[in-house]
């Protein structure tokens, strides 16, 4: 069966509009201090999590940790009003300034 050309062209149109980014590009978008974004990720137990977050000075005080090298970051969760650890490999997409970015 040959698919409907109209449907295929619409799917191709929306696929071309999708903004795919790498993990390092995601870090550049997320690690802009005090600029809110919505993050879609998975918790360590595998359940989905969607949060309004932004990066701020962390709870570590004067201690220096290389969070990025370890594959996670501590972000401020606006809904819970507390810090939350996000594992970079578990992030599926980010919405910032009305643009949705899908992480490869």
C-alpha atoms as a printed R data frame, in Angstrom:
    type eleno elety resid chain resno      x      y      z
1   ATOM     1    CA   UNK     A     1  0.000  0.000  0.000
2   ATOM     2    CA   UNK     A     2  1.335  3.442 -0.926
3   ATOM     3    CA   UNK     A     3  0.910  6.007  1.854
4   ATOM     4    CA   UNK     A     4 -1.018  9.176  1.215
5   ATOM     5    CA   UNK     A     5  1.439 11.774 -0.164
6   ATOM     6    CA   UNK     A     6 -0.274 14.519  1.788
7   ATOM     7    CA   UNK     A     7  0.311 12.732  5.090
8   ATOM     8    CA   UNK     A     8  3.930 11.918  4.221
9   ATOM     9    CA   UNK     A     9  4.643 15.511  3.214
10  ATOM    10    CA   UNK     A    10  3.137 16.784  6.482
11  ATOM    11    CA   UNK     A    11  5.237 14.344  8.511
12  ATOM    12    CA   UNK     A    12  8.357 15.428  6.625
13  ATOM    13    CA   UNK     A    13  7.479 19.085  7.207
14  ATOM    14    CA   UNK     A    14  7.151 18.659 10.979
15  ATOM    15    CA   UNK     A    15 10.254 16.468 11.164
16  ATOM    16    CA   UNK     A    16 12.257 19.194  9.425
17  ATOM    17    CA   UNK     A    17 11.040 21.760 11.989
18  ATOM    18    CA   UNK     A    18 12.257 19.630 14.910
19  ATOM    19    CA   UNK     A    19 15.330 21.087 16.613
20  ATOM    20    CA   UNK     A    20 17.698 18.305 17.594
21  ATOM    21    CA   UNK     A    21 20.663 19.250 19.752
22  ATOM    22    CA   UNK     A    22 23.613 17.427 21.259
23  ATOM    23    CA   UNK     A    23 24.236 17.032 24.986
24  ATOM    24    CA   UNK     A    24 26.905 19.753 24.921
25  ATOM    25    CA   UNK     A    25 24.517 22.155 23.167
26  ATOM    26    CA   UNK     A    26 21.904 21.328 25.811
27  ATOM    27    CA   UNK     A    27 24.380 22.246 28.556
28  ATOM    28    CA   UNK     A    28 25.035 25.600 26.872
29  ATOM    29    CA   UNK     A    29 21.294 26.319 26.793
30  ATOM    30    CA   UNK     A    30 20.618 25.148 30.347
31  ATOM    31    CA   UNK     A    31 23.639 26.652 32.075
32  ATOM    32    CA   UNK     A    32 22.657 30.259 31.477
33  ATOM    33    CA   UNK     A    33 22.228 31.623 34.980
34  ATOM    34    CA   UNK     A    34 18.727 32.545 36.151
35  ATOM    35    CA   UNK     A    35 16.985 31.968 32.793
36  ATOM    36    CA   UNK     A    36 13.981 29.636 33.271
37  ATOM    37    CA   UNK     A    37 13.270 26.616 31.078
38  ATOM    38    CA   UNK     A    38 11.093 23.509 31.170
39  ATOM    39    CA   UNK     A    39 12.969 20.219 31.273
40  ATOM    40    CA   UNK     A    40 11.605 16.783 30.345
41  ATOM    41    CA   UNK     A    41 13.724 14.014 31.855
42  ATOM    42    CA   UNK     A    42 13.599 10.695 33.637
43  ATOM    43    CA   UNK     A    43 14.234 10.080 37.322
44  ATOM    44    CA   UNK     A    44 16.696  7.415 38.403
45  ATOM    45    CA   UNK     A    45 13.786  4.999 38.918
46  ATOM    46    CA   UNK     A    46 12.792  5.473 35.247
47  ATOM    47    CA   UNK     A    47  9.647  7.532 35.809
48  ATOM    48    CA   UNK     A    48  9.093 10.680 33.749
49  ATOM    49    CA   UNK     A    49  9.621 14.120 35.251
50  ATOM    50    CA   UNK     A    50  8.727 17.542 33.855
51  ATOM    51    CA   UNK     A    51  9.885 20.603 35.785
52  ATOM    52    CA   UNK     A    52 10.273 24.353 35.458
53  ATOM    53    CA   UNK     A    53 13.904 24.937 36.384
54  ATOM    54    CA   UNK     A    54 16.866 27.243 36.053
55  ATOM    55    CA   UNK     A    55 20.519 27.214 36.982
56  ATOM    56    CA   UNK     A    56 21.681 29.282 39.946
57  ATOM    57    CA   UNK     A    57 24.603 29.251 42.353
58  ATOM    58    CA   UNK     A    58 24.495 25.770 43.863
59  ATOM    59    CA   UNK     A    59 24.149 24.538 47.437
60  ATOM    60    CA   UNK     A    60 27.771 23.404 47.598
61  ATOM    61    CA   UNK     A    61 29.066 26.684 49.012
62  ATOM    62    CA   UNK     A    62 32.820 26.987 48.518
63  ATOM    63    CA   UNK     A    63 33.278 23.323 47.581
64  ATOM    64    CA   UNK     A    64 34.304 22.734 43.993
65  ATOM    65    CA   UNK     A    65 32.711 19.797 42.186
66  ATOM    66    CA   UNK     A    66 33.072 18.957 38.529
67  ATOM    67    CA   UNK     A    67 29.380 18.205 37.965
68  ATOM    68    CA   UNK     A    68 29.595 18.232 34.178
69  ATOM    69    CA   UNK     A    69 32.397 15.657 34.109
70  ATOM    70    CA   UNK     A    70 30.299 13.398 36.335
71  ATOM    71    CA   UNK     A    71 27.297 13.740 33.990
72  ATOM    72    CA   UNK     A    72 24.844 15.643 36.183
73  ATOM    73    CA   UNK     A    73 23.988 19.135 37.366
74  ATOM    74    CA   UNK     A    74 22.211 20.662 40.316
75  ATOM    75    CA   UNK     A    75 19.414 22.984 39.156
76  ATOM    76    CA   UNK     A    76 16.755 25.005 40.957
77  ATOM    77    CA   UNK     A    77 13.266 23.491 40.742
78  ATOM    78    CA   UNK     A    78 10.770 26.347 40.702
79  ATOM    79    CA   UNK     A    79  7.774 24.152 41.606
80  ATOM    80    CA   UNK     A    80  9.337 22.527 44.666
81  ATOM    81    CA   UNK     A    81 11.430 25.648 45.484
82  ATOM    82    CA   UNK     A    82 14.512 23.530 46.140
83  ATOM    83    CA   UNK     A    83 17.561 22.151 44.373
84  ATOM    84    CA   UNK     A    84 17.256 19.079 42.178
85  ATOM    85    CA   UNK     A    85 19.948 16.900 40.619
86  ATOM    86    CA   UNK     A    86 19.494 16.241 36.902
87  ATOM    87    CA   UNK     A    87 21.384 13.492 35.055
88  ATOM    88    CA   UNK     A    88 22.294 14.825 31.603
89  ATOM    89    CA   UNK     A    89 21.913 11.444 29.889
90  ATOM    90    CA   UNK     A    90 18.272 11.221 31.032
91  ATOM    91    CA   UNK     A    91 17.134 14.554 29.519
92  ATOM    92    CA   UNK     A    92 14.778 14.076 26.571
93  ATOM    93    CA   UNK     A    93 13.889 17.661 25.682
94  ATOM    94    CA   UNK     A    94 14.030 21.264 26.872
95  ATOM    95    CA   UNK     A    95 11.618 24.111 26.191
96  ATOM    96    CA   UNK     A    96 13.174 27.557 26.481
97  ATOM    97    CA   UNK     A    97 11.747 30.842 25.214
98  ATOM    98    CA   UNK     A    98  8.980 28.970 23.382
99  ATOM    99    CA   UNK     A    99 11.396 26.759 21.424
100 ATOM   100    CA   UNK     A   100 11.511 22.998 21.983
101 ATOM   101    CA   UNK     A   101 14.923 21.327 21.751
102 ATOM   102    CA   UNK     A   102 15.161 17.535 21.502
103 ATOM   103    CA   UNK     A   103 18.356 16.080 22.964
104 ATOM   104    CA   UNK     A   104 20.041 13.364 20.902
